[in-house]
């Protein structure tokens, strides 16, 4: 089997997009997009995001933990300092969120 997986139809992309919008809340989508756009540890990113949006830091931390449990992002811990990163599934979610009406998304094994 090759890497040429058939694309999802335009309607299929839109269906997945709607499903994700119903599944992930606004804070989770905001965190996911911010992690993708920044190269910094998660705590600093969430502090800045809290200051900018007025969303409590504890709420953002909870939502970041949920994103990690869903394998959408990864980040370090107290003992392991590293930058927050978007995982491949998280990148797919971001691509679906950005998909225009003519988008075709390919899924590869």
C-alpha positions as CSV (number, residue, x, y, z in Angstrom):
1,X,0.0,0.0,0.0
2,X,1.5,3.4,-1.1
3,X,1.4,6.8,0.5
4,X,-1.2,8.0,-1.9
5,X,-4.3,7.8,0.3
6,X,-7.3,9.1,-1.4
7,X,-8.4,12.6,-0.3
8,X,-11.4,13.2,1.8
9,X,-14.1,14.8,-0.2
10,X,-14.8,18.5,0.4
11,X,-18.0,17.6,2.2
12,X,-16.1,15.1,4.4
13,X,-13.5,17.8,5.4
14,X,-16.4,20.1,6.4
15,X,-18.1,17.3,8.4
16,X,-14.8,16.7,10.3
17,X,-14.4,20.4,10.8
18,X,-17.9,20.7,12.3
19,X,-17.2,17.6,14.5
20,X,-14.0,19.1,15.9
21,X,-15.6,22.5,16.5
22,X,-18.3,20.7,18.6
23,X,-15.7,18.5,20.4
24,X,-13.0,21.1,21.3
25,X,-13.9,24.3,23.1
26,X,-12.7,27.8,22.3
27,X,-9.9,27.7,24.9
28,X,-8.6,24.4,23.6
29,X,-8.6,25.7,20.0
30,X,-6.9,28.9,21.1
31,X,-4.2,27.0,23.0
32,X,-3.6,24.6,20.1
33,X,-3.2,27.5,17.6
34,X,-0.9,29.4,20.0
35,X,1.3,26.4,20.6
36,X,1.7,26.0,16.9
37,X,2.7,29.7,16.5
38,X,5.2,29.8,19.4
39,X,8.4,28.2,20.4
40,X,8.3,28.5,24.2
41,X,7.5,26.4,27.2
42,X,3.8,26.0,27.9
43,X,3.6,27.8,31.2
44,X,5.0,31.1,29.8
45,X,2.7,30.8,26.8
46,X,-0.4,30.2,29.0
47,X,0.5,33.1,31.3
48,X,0.7,35.5,28.4
49,X,-2.5,34.0,26.9
50,X,-4.3,34.5,30.2
51,X,-3.1,38.2,30.4
52,X,-4.2,38.8,26.8
53,X,-7.6,37.1,27.0
54,X,-8.6,37.4,30.7
55,X,-9.2,33.6,30.9
56,X,-7.9,32.3,34.3
57,X,-4.6,30.6,34.1
58,X,-6.0,27.5,35.9
59,X,-8.7,27.2,33.1
60,X,-6.0,27.3,30.4
61,X,-3.8,24.8,32.2
62,X,-6.8,22.4,32.5
63,X,-7.5,22.7,28.8
64,X,-3.8,22.2,27.9
65,X,-3.8,19.0,29.9
66,X,-6.9,17.8,28.0
67,X,-5.1,18.6,24.7
68,X,-2.1,16.6,25.9
69,X,-4.4,13.7,26.9
70,X,-5.9,13.8,23.4
71,X,-2.4,13.7,22.0
72,X,-2.8,17.0,20.2
73,X,0.1,18.8,22.0
74,X,3.1,17.7,24.1
75,X,5.0,19.7,26.7
76,X,7.5,19.2,29.4
77,X,7.1,18.9,33.1
78,X,8.6,20.4,36.3
79,X,11.6,18.1,35.9
80,X,11.8,18.2,32.1
81,X,11.8,21.7,30.7
82,X,11.0,21.9,27.0
83,X,9.0,23.8,24.5
84,X,5.3,23.0,23.9
85,X,4.8,21.3,20.5
86,X,1.8,20.4,18.4
87,X,1.7,16.7,17.7
88,X,0.8,15.3,14.2
89,X,-2.9,14.8,15.2
90,X,-2.9,18.4,16.4
91,X,-1.5,19.5,13.1
92,X,-4.3,17.7,11.3
93,X,-6.9,19.5,13.5
94,X,-5.3,22.8,12.7
95,X,-5.3,22.0,9.0
96,X,-9.0,21.1,9.2
97,X,-9.8,24.3,11.1
98,X,-8.1,26.3,8.3
99,X,-9.6,24.3,5.5
100,X,-11.4,26.4,2.9
101,X,-14.5,25.1,1.1
102,X,-12.2,23.6,-1.6
103,X,-9.8,21.8,0.8
104,X,-9.0,18.2,0.4
105,X,-7.1,16.6,3.3
106,X,-5.1,13.4,2.8
107,X,-4.7,10.9,5.6
108,X,-1.6,8.8,5.6
109,X,-0.9,5.7,7.7
